[in-house]
Amino acid sequence: MFGISLIVLILILTLMAQSRDLKESLAGYETRAEVLSQQIEEEQARTQEIEDLKQYMLTDEYAEQAAREKLGLVKENEIIFQEEK
């Protein structure tokens, strides 16, 4: 009877130790899942920003801005003022 009680006690202690390890692992996985969820949200926001910029680059407003800034083009009858160096 003592032997059976000892075996049962050892099994219970083993199960408790494994349970504790599993709880620690679960906590680690939950933390990792939260971090990954946050990264997904950040990447989705970044993707939206890129998509918005892509749509803006297809507009006439962007084409005009790029022509003015990069090519130095002006509209007819437009006067340009430049600083003296």
Secondary structure, DSSP 8 states (H G I E B T S, - for coil): -HHHHHHHHHHHHHHHHHHHHHHHHHHHHHHHHHHHHHHHHHHHHHHHHHHHHHHHHTSHHHHHHHHHHHH----TT--------
